[in-house]
């Protein structure tokens, strides 16, 4: 069997083909342009490779309700040319193989749960903190969907008392995680890119406070055995111990089983290919279910 994977991002589309052992046989990256420009090249890649199934981890929002008329569509995305686009149906029609679609962060969560930082566990949360904030939830062996899919980027937080921009920059919500803690929020607050801020800058104390609130909320709601933090902002490795200390402070001793935060709040083991590996695992699932 040959499995195809698409990690669909706002700036680039990463495509891969792997064998039964998930060894990469072919890989390509394309800029994300309009569907009319991008889809033919992606379809040609997978058709030429002769894939038996395709897994797609995509930016969203997505319609993941199988009973919906727009199942498999990208819905009201800010990427206007992809708004209401039938992403999965177009691949199904062109390739005539089993296809499965999920969010890019759910795909990453699947990779980390099965072969990465949460291998052997039944529950984990994968959160990416970069241009935006998104989360995938793996619970009792399943990826979580519901009304739509988890949108951790828009959970509401208490502002840090020293935050000069406590309202955040989200156009929809005052004081949500993405509006306060994503890369563009850090740059807007301090006037420079996060990459240019030194490790001792007060920005990181405020950032750790917001990400720790997210960790506490995750622990109190979906009770993950591992919280995996990825994305460009988490390239600042000094953030991890700050987030762990602040999470411990905010928990206030409430969750007795939470003892070793060094093992609970961790970076991804599959970085930078968590989403791509997860998409391959989705393709493998689709092929097995089609048998």
Number of C-alpha atoms within 10 A of each C-alpha: 13 22 30 33 30 29 28 23 15 15 10 14 19 21 21 24 26 22 15 11 8 14 14 16 13 13 14 12 13 14 14 18 16 12 15 10 11 15 17 12 13 19 16 13 19 24 15 9 17 16 22 21 28 31 29 30 27 24 18 25 20 25 25 21 16 9 8 10 9 19 18 24 24 24 20 15 15 11 15 11 12 21 17 17 19 18 21 21 18 15 21 16 10 13 19 14 18 21 26 24 27 27 29 27 28 31 31 35 32 31 30 29 27 18 16 19 23 27 16 11 17 16 22 30 30 30 27 24 22 19 16 18 22 26 23 27 29 27 19 12 14 12 19 15 17 8 8 12 21 19 14 20 22 19 16 18 18 13 20 15 8 11 16 11 17 18 15 24 22 17 7 9 15 17 21 23 30 27 27 32 30 27 22 20 24 25 17 15 18 14 10 12 14 21 14 8 16 11 14 9 9 13 19 21 18 21 22 22 24 25 26 24 21 21 28 18 17 17 19 13 9 14 16 23 18 23 26 28 22 26 21 16 21 16 16 15 11 13 17 21 15 19 25 23 16 21 23 20 12 15 19 10 11 10 12 8 7 14 11 10 17 11 15 19 21 19 20 24 18 18 16 12 15 25 29 28 32 31 35 33 25 27 29 28 18 21 21 11 9 11 5
